[in-house]
Amino acid sequence: MAFSPIYRYEFTVRSEEIDHNGHVGNLRYLEWMLDAARRHSEAVGCDFDSCREHGGTWVAKSHRIEYRRPAFERERLRMETWLESVERVIARRCYRILREPEGTVLAEGETKWVWSDPESGRPRRIPPEVSGRFAGV
């Protein structure tokens, strides 16, 4: 069961996101995932400055992406992201990218984020004031 409700938004594929194969390039999916994490965090009041006020910052530990179908220029896509779990120092964030309007899943992914001390870079326990913001979206 997911830790947080799903955060969603839609966007349109731009021409500069198309690679030499004529569809969205692989790196772009990772960039979309990182953007979704930022947007979701900002939506719950957990932006960069707020994180620093709570003594930490998010650092990516690992990314996983499974590509199911290609995306093409001018297609309308829907990004979905949520925190699947929050444990001591790690939050596992999931992503799903779908083609609109039919809802075909194009890609799914996950990032493990480590809550870290911004000065030392060492992992720290995720404060309940931070994790709690995602539970109520």
N, CA, C and O atoms as a GROMACS GRO file, in nm:
protein
  548
    1MET      N    1   0.084  -0.118   0.000
    1MET     CA    2   0.000   0.000   0.000
    1MET      C    3   0.088   0.124   0.000
    1MET      O    4   0.188   0.130   0.071
    2ALA      N    5   0.050   0.222  -0.079
    2ALA     CA    6   0.129   0.344  -0.094
    2ALA      C    7   0.126   0.428   0.033
    2ALA      O    8   0.024   0.433   0.103
    3PHE      N    9   0.237   0.492   0.061
    3PHE     CA   10   0.247   0.581   0.175
    3PHE      C   11   0.172   0.711   0.148
    3PHE      O   12   0.108   0.766   0.238
    4SER      N   13   0.178   0.760   0.024
    4SER     CA   14   0.114   0.888  -0.009
    4SER      C   15   0.014   0.871  -0.122
    4SER      O   16   0.026   0.780  -0.204
    5PRO      N   17  -0.085   0.960  -0.127
    5PRO     CA   18  -0.175   0.961  -0.243
    5PRO      C   19  -0.096   0.995  -0.370
    5PRO      O   20   0.014   1.049  -0.364
    6ILE      N   21  -0.154   0.962  -0.483
    6ILE     CA   22  -0.089   0.987  -0.612
    6ILE      C   23  -0.098   1.135  -0.647
    6ILE      O   24  -0.204   1.196  -0.638
    7TYR      N   25   0.015   1.191  -0.688
    7TYR     CA   26   0.022   1.328  -0.740
    7TYR      C   27   0.026   1.316  -0.892
    7TYR      O   28   0.106   1.240  -0.946
    8ARG      N   29  -0.060   1.393  -0.961
    8ARG     CA   30  -0.072   1.382  -1.108
    8ARG      C   31  -0.062   1.519  -1.174
    8ARG      O   32  -0.100   1.621  -1.116
    9TYR      N   33  -0.010   1.518  -1.296
    9TYR     CA   34  -0.018   1.635  -1.384
    9TYR      C   35   0.002   1.590  -1.527
    9TYR      O   36   0.056   1.482  -1.552
   10GLU      N   37  -0.042   1.672  -1.620
   10GLU     CA   38  -0.030   1.640  -1.763
   10GLU      C   39   0.066   1.737  -1.830
   10GLU      O   40   0.086   1.849  -1.784
   11PHE      N   41   0.126   1.690  -1.940
   11PHE     CA   42   0.218   1.773  -2.018
   11PHE      C   43   0.221   1.719  -2.161
   11PHE      O   44   0.173   1.610  -2.189
   12THR      N   45   0.278   1.799  -2.250
   12THR     CA   46   0.287   1.762  -2.391
   12THR      C   47   0.433   1.742  -2.429
   12THR      O   48   0.519   1.822  -2.390
   13VAL      N   49   0.461   1.637  -2.505
   13VAL     CA   50   0.598   1.607  -2.550
   13VAL      C   51   0.642   1.714  -2.649
   13VAL      O   52   0.571   1.744  -2.745
   14ARG      N   53   0.758   1.772  -2.624
   14ARG     CA   54   0.814   1.878  -2.710
   14ARG      C   55   0.912   1.818  -2.812
   14ARG      O   56   0.966   1.710  -2.791
   15SER      N   57   0.932   1.890  -2.919
   15SER     CA   58   1.019   1.841  -3.027
   15SER      C   59   1.161   1.815  -2.979
   15SER      O   60   1.225   1.721  -3.027
   16GLU      N   61   1.213   1.895  -2.886
   16GLU     CA   62   1.350   1.877  -2.839
   16GLU      C   63   1.367   1.753  -2.750
   16GLU      O   64   1.479   1.720  -2.712
   17GLU      N   65   1.258   1.686  -2.717
   17GLU     CA   66   1.265   1.565  -2.636
   17GLU      C   67   1.274   1.438  -2.721
   17GLU      O   68   1.287   1.328  -2.668
   18ILE      N   69   1.268   1.456  -2.852
   18ILE     CA   70   1.272   1.344  -2.945
   18ILE      C   71   1.418   1.312  -2.980
   18ILE      O   72   1.497   1.402  -3.008
   19ASP      N   73   1.452   1.182  -2.979
   19ASP     CA   74   1.589   1.142  -3.009
   19ASP      C   75   1.605   1.098  -3.155
   19ASP      O   76   1.512   1.113  -3.235
   20HIS      N   77   1.719   1.044  -3.189
   20HIS     CA   78   1.750   1.003  -3.326
   20HIS      C   79   1.663   0.885  -3.372
   20HIS      O   80   1.658   0.856  -3.492
   21ASN      N   81   1.595   0.819  -3.281
   21ASN     CA   82   1.504   0.709  -3.317
   21ASN      C   83   1.362   0.757  -3.345
   21ASN      O   84   1.274   0.678  -3.380
   22GLY      N   85   1.340   0.887  -3.330
   22GLY     CA   86   1.208   0.943  -3.360
   22GLY      C   87   1.108   0.938  -3.247
   22GLY      O   88   0.990   0.967  -3.268
   23HIS      N   89   1.153   0.903  -3.127
   23HIS     CA   90   1.064   0.905  -3.010
   23HIS      C   91   1.139   0.967  -2.892
   23HIS      O   92   1.257   1.000  -2.903
   24VAL      N   93   1.070   0.981  -2.781
   24VAL     CA   94   1.132   1.043  -2.663
   24VAL      C   95   1.255   0.962  -2.621
   24VAL      O   96   1.249   0.839  -2.611
   25GLY      N   97   1.365   1.032  -2.597
   25GLY     CA   98   1.489   0.968  -2.555
   25GLY      C   99   1.483   0.919  -2.412
   25GLY      O  100   1.411   0.974  -2.329
   26ASN      N  101   1.560   0.814  -2.383
   26ASN     CA  102   1.559   0.750  -2.251
   26ASN      C  103   1.590   0.846  -2.137
   26ASN      O  104   1.524   0.842  -2.033
   27LEU      N  105   1.689   0.930  -2.155
   27LEU     CA  106   1.727   1.022  -2.048
   27LEU      C  107   1.613   1.115  -2.010
   27LEU      O  108   1.602   1.156  -1.895
   28ARG      N  109   1.529   1.147  -2.107
   28ARG     CA  110   1.418   1.238  -2.081
   28ARG      C  111   1.322   1.182  -1.977
   28ARG      O  112   1.267   1.257  -1.896
   29TYR      N  113   1.302   1.050  -1.978
   29TYR     CA  114   1.213   0.990  -1.879
   29TYR      C  115   1.267   1.012  -1.738
   29TYR      O  116   1.190   1.041  -1.646
   30LEU      N  117   1.398   0.999  -1.720
   30LEU     CA  118   1.458   1.024  -1.590
   30LEU      C  119   1.438   1.170  -1.551
   30LEU      O  120   1.405   1.201  -1.437
   31GLU      N  121   1.459   1.261  -1.646
   31GLU     CA  122   1.438   1.403  -1.617
   31GLU      C  123   1.292   1.429  -1.578
   31GLU      O  124   1.266   1.508  -1.486
   32TRP      N  125   1.198   1.366  -1.645
   32TRP     CA  126   1.057   1.380  -1.609
   32TRP      C  127   1.031   1.329  -1.468
   32TRP      O  128   0.956   1.389  -1.392
   33MET      N  129   1.094   1.217  -1.433
   33MET     CA  130   1.077   1.162  -1.299
   33MET      C  131   1.131   1.257  -1.192
   33MET      O  132   1.067   1.279  -1.090
   34LEU      N  133   1.248   1.313  -1.217
   34LEU     CA  134   1.306   1.407  -1.121
   34LEU      C  135   1.218   1.532  -1.109
   34LEU      O  136   1.199   1.584  -0.999
   35ASP      N  137   1.165   1.578  -1.221
   35ASP     CA  138   1.075   1.694  -1.219
   35ASP      C  139   0.948   1.662  -1.141
   35ASP      O  140   0.898   1.745  -1.065
   36ALA      N  141   0.895   1.542  -1.158
   36ALA     CA  142   0.773   1.501  -1.086
   36ALA      C  143   0.799   1.497  -0.936
   36ALA      O  144   0.714   1.540  -0.858
   37ALA      N  145   0.914   1.446  -0.895
   37ALA     CA  146   0.948   1.443  -0.753
   37ALA      C  147   0.954   1.584  -0.696
   37ALA      O  148   0.902   1.610  -0.588
   38ARG      N  149   1.016   1.675  -0.770
   38ARG     CA  150   1.026   1.815  -0.726
   38ARG      C  151   0.887   1.877  -0.716
   38ARG      O  152   0.854   1.940  -0.615
   39ARG      N  153   0.805   1.860  -0.819
   39ARG     CA  154   0.670   1.918  -0.819
   39ARG      C  155   0.586   1.866  -0.703
   39ARG      O  156   0.518   1.942  -0.634
   40HIS      N  157   0.591   1.735  -0.683
   40HIS     CA  158   0.515   1.675  -0.574
   40HIS      C  159   0.561   1.730  -0.439
   40HIS      O  160   0.479   1.766  -0.355
   41SER      N  161   0.692   1.737  -0.420
   41SER     CA  162   0.746   1.790  -0.295
   41SER      C  163   0.704   1.935  -0.273
   41SER      O  164   0.664   1.972  -0.163
   42GLU      N  165   0.713   2.015  -0.377
   42GLU     CA  166   0.671   2.154  -0.366
   42GLU      C  167   0.522   2.165  -0.335
   42GLU      O  168   0.480   2.252  -0.258
   43ALA      N  169   0.441   2.077  -0.394
   43ALA     CA  170   0.295   2.081  -0.374
   43ALA      C  171   0.257   2.054  -0.229
   43ALA      O  172   0.154   2.103  -0.181
   44VAL      N  173   0.338   1.976  -0.158
   44VAL     CA  174   0.308   1.946  -0.018
   44VAL      C  175   0.386   2.036   0.078
   44VAL      O  176   0.385   2.013   0.199
   45GLY      N  177   0.452   2.138   0.026
   45GLY     CA  178   0.525   2.232   0.110
   45GLY      C  179   0.659   2.181   0.156
   45GLY      O  180   0.709   2.221   0.262
   46CYS      N  181   0.719   2.093   0.078
   46CYS     CA  182   0.848   2.034   0.114
   46CYS      C  183   0.951   2.067   0.006
   46CYS      O  184   1.016   1.977  -0.048
   47ASP      N  185   0.964   2.195  -0.026
   47ASP     CA  186   1.060   2.237  -0.127
   47ASP      C  187   1.201   2.238  -0.068
   47ASP      O  188   1.221   2.203   0.048
   48PHE      N  189   1.298   2.277  -0.148
   48PHE     CA  190   1.438   2.274  -0.107
   48PHE      C  191   1.461   2.352   0.023
   48PHE      O  192   1.525   2.300   0.115
   49ASP      N  193   1.409   2.473   0.032
   49ASP     CA  194   1.430   2.556   0.152
   49ASP      C  195   1.367   2.493   0.275
   49ASP      O  196   1.425   2.496   0.384
   50SER      N  197   1.248   2.438   0.259
   50SER     CA  198   1.180   2.374   0.372
   50SER      C  199   1.260   2.253   0.420
   50SER      O  200   1.273   2.230   0.540
   51CYS      N  201   1.313   2.176   0.326
   51CYS     CA  202   1.395   2.061   0.365
   51CYS      C  203   1.516   2.106   0.445
   51CYS      O  204   1.550   2.046   0.547
   52ARG      N  205   1.581   2.210   0.400
   52ARG     CA  206   1.698   2.262   0.472
   52ARG      C  207   1.660   2.307   0.612
   52ARG      O  208   1.737   2.288   0.706
   53GLU      N  209   1.541   2.368   0.625
   53GLU     CA  210   1.495   2.410   0.758
   53GLU      C  211   1.476   2.292   0.851
   53GLU      O  212   1.486   2.306   0.973
   54HIS      N  213   1.448   2.174   0.795
   54HIS     CA  214   1.432   2.053   0.875
   54HIS      C  215   1.562   1.972   0.881
   54HIS      O  216   1.560   1.856   0.921
   55GLY      N  217   1.673   2.034   0.841
   55GLY     CA  218   1.804   1.974   0.860
   55GLY      C  219   1.847   1.871   0.758
   55GLY      O  220   1.934   1.789   0.787
   56GLY      N  221   1.785   1.873   0.638
   56GLY     CA  222   1.826   1.772   0.542
   56GLY      C  223   1.801   1.811   0.398
   56GLY      O  224   1.751   1.919   0.368
   57THR      N  225   1.838   1.719   0.312
   57THR     CA  226   1.813   1.733   0.169
   57THR      C  227   1.799   1.592   0.112
   57THR      O  228   1.853   1.496   0.166
   58TRP      N  229   1.724   1.581   0.002
   58TRP     CA  230   1.707   1.451  -0.063
   58TRP      C  231   1.820   1.426  -0.162
   58TRP      O  232   1.855   1.513  -0.242
   59VAL      N  233   1.878   1.306  -0.157
   59VAL     CA  234   1.983   1.265  -0.249
   59VAL      C  235   1.940   1.131  -0.310
   59VAL      O  236   1.900   1.040  -0.238
   60ALA      N  237   1.948   1.122  -0.442
   60ALA     CA  238   1.909   0.997  -0.509
   60ALA      C  239   2.009   0.887  -0.481
   60ALA      O  240   2.130   0.907  -0.494
   61LYS      N  241   1.959   0.771  -0.441
   61LYS     CA  242   2.043   0.653  -0.421
   61LYS      C  243   2.040   0.564  -0.544
   61LYS      O  244   2.143   0.511  -0.585
   62SER      N  245   1.922   0.548  -0.604
   62SER     CA  246   1.911   0.464  -0.724
   62SER      C  247   1.786   0.501  -0.802
   62SER      O  248   1.687   0.550  -0.748
   63HIS      N  249   1.793   0.475  -0.932
   63HIS     CA  250   1.680   0.495  -1.023
   63HIS      C  251   1.657   0.365  -1.099
   63HIS      O  252   1.751   0.294  -1.132
   64ARG      N  253   1.530   0.336  -1.126
   64ARG     CA  254   1.494   0.221  -1.210
   64ARG      C  255   1.382   0.268  -1.302
   64ARG      O  256   1.286   0.330  -1.256
   65ILE      N  257   1.395   0.239  -1.430
   65ILE     CA  258   1.292   0.275  -1.528
   65ILE      C  259   1.266   0.153  -1.616
   65ILE      O  260   1.359   0.090  -1.666
   66GLU      N  261   1.139   0.122  -1.634
   66GLU     CA  262   1.101   0.018  -1.729
   66GLU      C  263   1.019   0.085  -1.839
   66GLU      O  264   0.912   0.140  -1.814
   67TYR      N  265   1.072   0.079  -1.960
   67TYR     CA  266   1.006   0.139  -2.076
   67TYR      C  267   0.911   0.036  -2.136
   67TYR      O  268   0.951  -0.077  -2.165
   68ARG      N  269   0.786   0.075  -2.156
   68ARG     CA  270   0.686  -0.017  -2.210
   68ARG      C  271   0.646   0.017  -2.353
   68ARG      O  272   0.632  -0.071  -2.437
   69ARG      N  273   0.627   0.146  -2.381
   69ARG     CA  274   0.585   0.194  -2.512
   69ARG      C  275   0.656   0.327  -2.539
   69ARG      O  276   0.685   0.400  -2.444
   70PRO      N  277   0.683   0.361  -2.665
   70PRO     CA  278   0.746   0.490  -2.695
   70PRO      C  279   0.646   0.606  -2.686
   70PRO      O  280   0.525   0.587  -2.702
   71ALA      N  281   0.698   0.724  -2.662
   71ALA     CA  282   0.620   0.847  -2.665
   71ALA      C  283   0.672   0.932  -2.780
   71ALA      O  284   0.791   0.928  -2.812
   72PHE      N  285   0.582   1.007  -2.843
   72PHE     CA  286   0.615   1.084  -2.963
   72PHE      C  287   0.580   1.231  -2.946
   72PHE      O  288   0.501   1.269  -2.860
   73GLU      N  289   0.640   1.312  -3.032
   73GLU     CA  290   0.619   1.456  -3.030
   73GLU      C  291   0.470   1.490  -3.032
   73GLU      O  292   0.391   1.428  -3.104
   74ARG      N  293   0.435   1.590  -2.954
   74ARG     CA  294   0.300   1.647  -2.942
   74ARG      C  295   0.200   1.556  -2.872
   74ARG      O  296   0.082   1.591  -2.863
   75GLU      N  297   0.243   1.440  -2.824
   75GLU     CA  298   0.150   1.357  -2.748
   75GLU      C  299   0.126   1.418  -2.611
   75GLU      O  300   0.215   1.480  -2.552
   76ARG      N  301   0.006   1.399  -2.561
   76ARG     CA  302  -0.031   1.445  -2.428
   76ARG      C  303  -0.006   1.328  -2.332
   76ARG      O  304  -0.057   1.218  -2.352
   77LEU      N  305   0.075   1.354  -2.228
   77LEU     CA  306   0.110   1.251  -2.131
   77LEU      C  307   0.064   1.290  -1.991
   77LEU      O  308   0.047   1.408  -1.961
   78ARG      N  309   0.044   1.190  -1.908
   78ARG     CA  310   0.011   1.214  -1.767
   78ARG      C  311   0.119   1.148  -1.682
   78ARG      O  312   0.150   1.029  -1.696
   79MET      N  313   0.175   1.227  -1.593
   79MET     CA  314   0.273   1.177  -1.497
   79MET      C  315   0.199   1.151  -1.366
   79MET      O  316   0.119   1.233  -1.321
   80GLU      N  317   0.228   1.036  -1.306
   80GLU     CA  318   0.178   1.004  -1.173
   80GLU      C  319   0.297   0.967  -1.087
   80GLU      O  320   0.386   0.895  -1.131
   81THR      N  321   0.299   1.017  -0.965
   81THR     CA  322   0.406   0.983  -0.872
   81THR      C  323   0.351   0.977  -0.731
   81THR      O  324   0.254   1.046  -0.698
   82TRP      N  325   0.414   0.895  -0.649
   82TRP     CA  326   0.373   0.881  -0.510
   82TRP      C  327   0.488   0.820  -0.432
   82TRP      O  328   0.577   0.757  -0.489
   83LEU      N  329   0.484   0.839  -0.301
   83LEU     CA  330   0.581   0.772  -0.216
   83LEU      C  331   0.521   0.636  -0.181
   83LEU      O  332   0.414   0.628  -0.121
   84GLU      N  333   0.591   0.532  -0.219
   84GLU     CA  334   0.545   0.396  -0.191
   84GLU      C  335   0.575   0.357  -0.047
   84GLU      O  336   0.496   0.289   0.018
   85SER      N  337   0.690   0.402   0.002
   85SER     CA  338   0.726   0.371   0.142
   85SER      C  339   0.824   0.476   0.192
   85SER      O  340   0.899   0.537   0.116
   86VAL      N  341   0.820   0.494   0.324
   86VAL     CA  342   0.915   0.582   0.392
   86VAL      C  343   0.968   0.503   0.512
   86VAL      O  344   0.893   0.465   0.601
   87GLU      N  345   1.097   0.480   0.510
   87GLU     CA  346   1.161   0.409   0.620
   87GLU      C  347   1.264   0.500   0.682
   87GLU      O  348   1.279   0.615   0.639
   88ARG      N  349   1.333   0.455   0.775
   88ARG     CA  350   1.427   0.534   0.855
   88ARG      C  351   1.494   0.650   0.778
   88ARG      O  352   1.472   0.766   0.813
   89VAL      N  353   1.572   0.620   0.676
   89VAL     CA  354   1.644   0.725   0.602
   89VAL      C  355   1.610   0.726   0.453
   89VAL      O  356   1.658   0.812   0.380
   90ILE      N  357   1.528   0.629   0.408
   90ILE     CA  358   1.500   0.614   0.264
   90ILE      C  359   1.352   0.626   0.235
   90ILE      O  360   1.268   0.566   0.303
   91ALA      N  361   1.322   0.704   0.132
   91ALA     CA  362   1.186   0.712   0.077
   91ALA      C  363   1.190   0.650  -0.062
   91ALA      O  364   1.275   0.684  -0.144
   92ARG      N  365   1.097   0.558  -0.088
   92ARG     CA  366   1.088   0.495  -0.220
   92ARG      C  367   0.974   0.560  -0.296
   92ARG      O  368   0.858   0.547  -0.257
   93ARG      N  369   1.008   0.630  -0.404
   93ARG     CA  370   0.911   0.702  -0.486
   93ARG      C  371   0.888   0.626  -0.615
   93ARG      O  372   0.983   0.582  -0.680
   94CYS      N  373   0.762   0.609  -0.651
   94CYS     CA  374   0.724   0.540  -0.774
   94CYS      C  375   0.669   0.640  -0.874
   94CYS      O  376   0.621   0.748  -0.839
   95TYR      N  377   0.677   0.602  -1.001
   95TYR     CA  378   0.633   0.688  -1.111
   95TYR      C  379   0.561   0.603  -1.215
   95TYR      O  380   0.592   0.485  -1.234
   96ARG      N  381   0.466   0.664  -1.280
   96ARG     CA  382   0.399   0.602  -1.395
   96ARG      C  383   0.374   0.713  -1.497
   96ARG      O  384   0.324   0.820  -1.462
   97ILE      N  385   0.410   0.687  -1.622
   97ILE     CA  386   0.388   0.783  -1.730
   97ILE      C  387   0.291   0.718  -1.828
   97ILE      O  388   0.315   0.608  -1.877
   98LEU      N  389   0.180   0.788  -1.855
   98LEU     CA  390   0.073   0.734  -1.938
   98LEU      C  391   0.043   0.827  -2.055
   98LEU      O  392   0.060   0.949  -2.046
   99ARG      N  393  -0.001   0.768  -2.165
   99ARG     CA  394  -0.046   0.845  -2.281
   99ARG      C  395  -0.194   0.876  -2.262
   99ARG      O  396  -0.273   0.788  -2.227
  100GLU      N  397  -0.229   1.002  -2.284
  100GLU     CA  398  -0.369   1.044  -2.275
  100GLU      C  399  -0.429   1.050  -2.415
  100GLU      O  400  -0.354   1.078  -2.509
  101PRO      N  401  -0.554   1.027  -2.434
  101PRO     CA  402  -0.653   1.007  -2.328
  101PRO      C  403  -0.675   0.862  -2.289
  101PRO      O  404  -0.746   0.836  -2.192
  102GLU      N  405  -0.617   0.766  -2.361
  102GLU     CA  406  -0.651   0.625  -2.338
  102GLU      C  407  -0.587   0.565  -2.213
  102GLU      O  408  -0.633   0.462  -2.165
  103GLY      N  409  -0.483   0.629  -2.160
  103GLY     CA  410  -0.420   0.581  -2.037
  103GLY      C  411  -0.321   0.467  -2.055
  103GLY      O  412  -0.294   0.393  -1.961
  104THR      N  413  -0.267   0.452  -2.177
  104THR     CA  414  -0.166   0.349  -2.202
  104THR      C  415  -0.040   0.379  -2.120
  104THR      O  416   0.012   0.491  -2.125
  105VAL      N  417   0.008   0.281  -2.046
  105VAL     CA  418   0.129   0.299  -1.966
  105VAL      C  419   0.250   0.295  -2.059
  105VAL      O  420   0.273   0.196  -2.129
  106LEU      N  421   0.327   0.402  -2.059
  106LEU     CA  422   0.448   0.412  -2.142
  106LEU      C  423   0.573   0.372  -2.065
  106LEU      O  424   0.665   0.311  -2.120
  107ALA      N  425   0.576   0.406  -1.938
  107ALA     CA  426   0.693   0.375  -1.855
  107ALA      C  427   0.653   0.374  -1.709
  107ALA      O  428   0.559   0.443  -1.667
  108GLU      N  429   0.727   0.295  -1.632
  108GLU     CA  430   0.712   0.293  -1.487
  108GLU      C  431   0.852   0.300  -1.428
  108GLU      O  432   0.948   0.252  -1.487
  109GLY      N  433   0.861   0.361  -1.312
  109GLY     CA  434   0.993   0.372  -1.252
  109GLY      C  435   0.987   0.391  -1.103
  109GLY      O  436   0.881   0.400  -1.042
  110GLU      N  437   1.106   0.398  -1.047
  110GLU     CA  438   1.119   0.415  -0.902
  110GLU      C  439   1.254   0.479  -0.873
  110GLU      O  440   1.354   0.454  -0.940
  111THR      N  441   1.253   0.562  -0.771
  111THR     CA  442   1.376   0.621  -0.720
  111THR      C  443   1.380   0.599  -0.571
  111THR      O  444   1.279   0.617  -0.503
  112LYS      N  445   1.495   0.559  -0.518
  112LYS     CA  446   1.515   0.555  -0.375
  112LYS      C  447   1.590   0.683  -0.338
  112LYS      O  448   1.700   0.709  -0.386
  113TRP      N  449   1.526   0.761  -0.252
  113TRP     CA  450   1.581   0.888  -0.207
  113TRP      C  451   1.629   0.874  -0.063
  113TRP      O  452   1.558   0.819   0.021
  114VAL      N  453   1.748   0.923  -0.036
  114VAL     CA  454   1.805   0.919   0.098
  114VAL      C  455   1.799   1.060   0.156
  114VAL      O  456   1.841   1.157   0.093
  115TRP      N  457   1.746   1.070   0.278
  115TRP     CA  458   1.745   1.198   0.351
  115TRP      C  459   1.884   1.215   0.410
  115TRP      O  460   1.929   1.132   0.489
  116SER      N  461   1.952   1.323   0.372
  116SER     CA  462   2.093   1.340   0.409
  116SER      C  463   2.118   1.475   0.473
  116SER      O  464   2.048   1.573   0.447
  117ASP      N  465   2.218   1.477   0.557
  117ASP     CA  466   2.265   1.601   0.615
  117ASP      C  467   2.330   1.683   0.504
  117ASP      O  468   2.420   1.633   0.436
  118PRO      N  469   2.287   1.807   0.484
  118PRO     CA  470   2.342   1.886   0.372
  118PRO      C  471   2.489   1.922   0.388
  118PRO      O  472   2.556   1.951   0.289
  119GLU      N  473   2.539   1.922   0.509
  119GLU     CA  474   2.680   1.958   0.532
  119GLU      C  475   2.772   1.837   0.515
  119GLU      O  476   2.872   1.844   0.443
  120SER      N  477   2.738   1.727   0.582
  120SER     CA  478   2.826   1.610   0.581
  120SER      C  479   2.794   1.512   0.468
  120SER      O  480   2.879   1.434   0.428
  121GLY      N  481   2.670   1.517   0.417
  121GLY     CA  482   2.628   1.422   0.316
  121GLY      C  483   2.589   1.286   0.373
  121GLY      O  484   2.554   1.195   0.298
  122ARG      N  485   2.594   1.273   0.505
  122ARG     CA  486   2.561   1.146   0.570
  122ARG      C  487   2.410   1.131   0.584
  122ARG      O  488   2.340   1.230   0.606
  123PRO      N  489   2.361   1.009   0.572
  123PRO     CA  490   2.216   0.984   0.589
  123PRO      C  491   2.170   1.023   0.730
  123PRO      O  492   2.243   1.009   0.828
  124ARG      N  493   2.046   1.072   0.736
  124ARG     CA  494   1.983   1.107   0.863
  124ARG      C  495   1.842   1.050   0.864
  124ARG      O  496   1.785   1.023   0.758
  125ARG      N  497   1.787   1.031   0.980
  125ARG     CA  498   1.648   0.986   0.993
  125ARG      C  499   1.556   1.093   0.934
  125ARG      O  500   1.574   1.212   0.959
  126ILE      N  501   1.459   1.048   0.855
  126ILE     CA  502   1.363   1.141   0.794
  126ILE      C  503   1.273   1.194   0.904
  126ILE      O  504   1.206   1.116   0.972
  127PRO      N  505   1.270   1.327   0.923
  127PRO     CA  506   1.185   1.382   1.029
  127PRO      C  507   1.037   1.359   0.999
  127PRO      O  508   0.995   1.367   0.884
  128PRO      N  509   0.957   1.331   1.102
  128PRO     CA  510   0.814   1.312   1.080
  128PRO      C  511   0.748   1.437   1.021
  128PRO      O  512   0.645   1.428   0.953
  129GLU      N  513   0.807   1.555   1.047
  129GLU     CA  514   0.753   1.679   0.990
  129GLU      C  515   0.767   1.681   0.838
  129GLU      O  516   0.692   1.749   0.768
  130VAL      N  517   0.863   1.606   0.787
  130VAL     CA  518   0.883   1.596   0.642
  130VAL      C  519   0.798   1.484   0.585
  130VAL      O  520   0.719   1.508   0.493
  131SER      N  521   0.810   1.364   0.637
  131SER     CA  522   0.734   1.251   0.582
  131SER      C  523   0.584   1.273   0.598
  131SER      O  524   0.506   1.232   0.512
  132GLY      N  525   0.543   1.337   0.706
  132GLY     CA  526   0.401   1.362   0.728
  132GLY      C  527   0.336   1.452   0.624
  132GLY      O  528   0.215   1.444   0.603
  133ARG      N  529   0.414   1.536   0.560
  133ARG     CA  530   0.357   1.625   0.457
  133ARG      C  531   0.307   1.546   0.336
  133ARG      O  532   0.212   1.588   0.270
  134PHE      N  533   0.370   1.435   0.308
  134PHE     CA  534   0.330   1.355   0.191
  134PHE      C  535   0.207   1.269   0.220
  134PHE      O  536   0.132   1.235   0.128
  135ALA      N  537   0.187   1.233   0.344
  135ALA     CA  538   0.076   1.145   0.380
  135ALA      C  539  -0.060   1.213   0.361
  135ALA      O  540  -0.161   1.144   0.344
  136GLY      N  541  -0.064   1.344   0.363
  136GLY     CA  542  -0.192   1.414   0.357
  136GLY      C  543  -0.224   1.483   0.227
  136GLY      O  544  -0.315   1.567   0.222
  137VAL      N  545  -0.152   1.451   0.120
  137VAL     CA  546  -0.176   1.518  -0.010
  137VAL      C  547  -0.315   1.487  -0.059
  137VAL      O  548  -0.354   1.534  -0.166
   0.00000   0.00000   0.00000
